[in-house]
Amino acid sequence: MRKDNKTLKEVKIIAMSSETKEKLSEVAREINGRNLFTEKIELAKKTLEHIKSLPI
């Protein structure tokens, strides 16, 4: 017979009020979809522009 050992992962839950949860979800919705690091993205595009194949 095979014995299945299930590993339980401990999850830390931070207690917060419903107002705080609403504020966090509002900020998350506002940030979603934005490019927060535009300068770094442009620099990466410039440096990778002339590379035809990457060594793997």
N, C-alpha and C positions, 0 to 999 in steps of 0.2 A: 504494500500500500504506500501511496505517496502522501506525504504530509505537507500541506501548504502553509508556509510561514508568511503571514502578512505583516509587513513592516508598517507601523503607524508613524506618521510624521507629525511632529509637534508643531502646532501653529500658534503663533502669538497674536492675540487679538487685542487691539487697542480700544478701550471703551471711550466713546465720544457721543456727544449729544446729536440729536437729529438735525439741528441747525448746522452743526459743524460738518456733518455728512453732506448736507445740501450744498454748503459752500465749496467743499472739496469736489463734489461732482460737477458743480458749475465751472470751477477753474479747470478741471480736467477736460470738460467739453470745449472750453475756450482754447486750450492749448492744442487739442487734438487736430492734426492736419497741418500744423504750422511747421515751417523749417526754423528751428531754434538756433541752428548753427550755420547760418548762411555763408559766412566768411570761410569757414572750414570746408564746407561742401564745394564752394567755388574753387578753393585751392586744390582740393582733391581732384576735381574735374580737370583743372589745368595740368596737374602733374601726370594724370593718367591719359591725357589726350593723345600723346604720341606713342604710347605703348600699344603694340599690335597684339601681343600675346603675353600673358603672365606665366612665368615659370611656376609650375606646380610640383 
